[in-house]
């Protein structure tokens, strides 16, 4: 059964962003799957965690996006923390970066979502144009 966990807060420690799931986590036998998808209806990005027979979703709502911008500006993958556990979200930067450039100007994700992504990640999108 697929479970969804919501990242509710985080912080930048040195150059690395730490993202925290709050609440009780019942099954922590998972590993980072290295894939980011969208939930445009919920205005969120989702990182997949491999739980063996299925995937669990780590949801990044719009309120967390400023930390995702900081993640893309750093040289390090973010760390996901919960209770006493933590794991590096492998391939997060590459996946998220590819998604935001695909979403830019692409209303197939929904106009509200693509506009919100363009505004939240404007600094990342503009940095690319300057290179």
C-alpha positions in Angstrom: 0.0 0.0 0.0 1.4 3.3 -1.0 1.9 5.9 1.7 2.4 9.6 1.4 4.5 11.6 3.8 4.6 15.4 3.8 7.7 17.5 4.3 6.5 20.2 6.7 9.8 22.0 7.3 13.5 22.0 6.9 16.6 24.0 7.2 19.9 24.7 5.5 22.9 23.5 7.5 26.1 24.7 5.9 25.6 24.0 2.2 23.2 21.1 2.6 19.4 21.3 3.0 17.7 19.0 5.5 14.0 18.4 5.0 11.9 17.0 7.7 8.8 14.8 7.8 6.8 15.4 10.9 4.5 12.9 12.5 4.8 9.2 13.0 6.5 7.1 10.4 5.4 3.5 10.8 7.5 1.8 8.1 11.0 3.1 7.4 12.3 0.2 5.4 12.7 2.2 2.3 15.4 3.6 0.1 15.7 6.6 -2.1 14.5 5.8 -5.6 16.1 8.8 -7.3 12.9 10.0 -9.1 10.9 13.2 -8.7 7.3 13.5 -10.1 4.6 16.2 -9.8 1.2 16.4 -8.3 0.0 19.5 -10.1 -3.5 19.3 -8.5 -1.9 19.5 -5.1 0.7 22.0 -6.2 3.5 19.7 -5.0 6.6 17.8 -6.1 6.9 14.2 -5.0 10.1 12.1 -4.4 9.7 8.4 -4.7 11.0 6.1 -2.0 11.3 2.4 -2.8 9.6 0.4 -0.1 10.1 -3.0 -1.7 6.8 -4.0 -3.2 5.7 -0.5 -3.9 6.7 3.2 -3.6 6.0 5.7 -0.9 5.6 9.3 -1.7 7.5 12.2 -0.1 5.4 15.2 -0.9 7.0 18.7 -1.1 4.1 21.3 -0.9 4.5 24.8 -2.2 5.5 26.2 1.2 8.7 24.1 1.0 9.7 25.2 -2.5 12.1 28.0 -1.2 14.1 25.2 0.4 14.1 23.3 -2.9 15.5 26.4 -4.6 18.3 26.4 -2.0 18.9 22.7 -2.8 19.3 23.4 -6.5 21.8 26.2 -5.6 24.0 23.9 -3.5 26.4 21.2 -4.5 24.8 18.6 -2.3 21.7 16.4 -2.5 19.2 17.1 0.3 18.9 15.0 3.4 15.4 13.7 4.4 15.0 13.3 8.1 12.2 11.7 10.2 12.2 10.6 13.9 15.6 9.0 14.3 16.1 8.3 10.6 17.7 10.1 7.7 18.7 9.4 4.1 20.1 11.3 1.2 17.7 11.9 -1.6 19.9 10.7 -4.4 19.4 12.2 -7.9 17.0 14.8 -6.4 18.8 17.8 -7.9 19.0 16.4 -11.4 15.4 15.2 -11.4 13.9 18.5 -9.9 16.0 20.6 -12.2 14.9 18.7 -15.3 11.2 19.0 -14.1 11.2 22.7 -13.5 12.7 23.4 -17.0 10.1 21.0 -18.5 7.3 22.8 -16.6 8.4 26.3 -17.6 5.9 27.5 -20.2 4.2 24.1 -20.3 0.6 24.3 -19.4 0.1 20.6 -19.7 0.8 20.6 -15.9 -2.0 23.1 -15.5 -1.6 26.8 -15.8 -1.7 27.5 -12.1 1.0 24.9 -11.4 3.3 26.0 -14.2 3.0 29.7 -13.2 3.7 28.9 -9.5 6.8 26.9 -10.5 8.0 29.6 -12.8 7.6 32.2 -10.0 9.1 30.0 -7.2 12.1 28.8 -9.3 12.6 32.1 -11.3 16.2 32.4 -9.9 17.1 28.9 -11.1 15.5 29.5 -14.5 17.2 32.8 -14.9 20.7 31.5 -13.8 20.5 29.0 -16.7 19.7 31.7 -19.2 22.8 33.7 -18.1 25.2 30.7 -18.6 
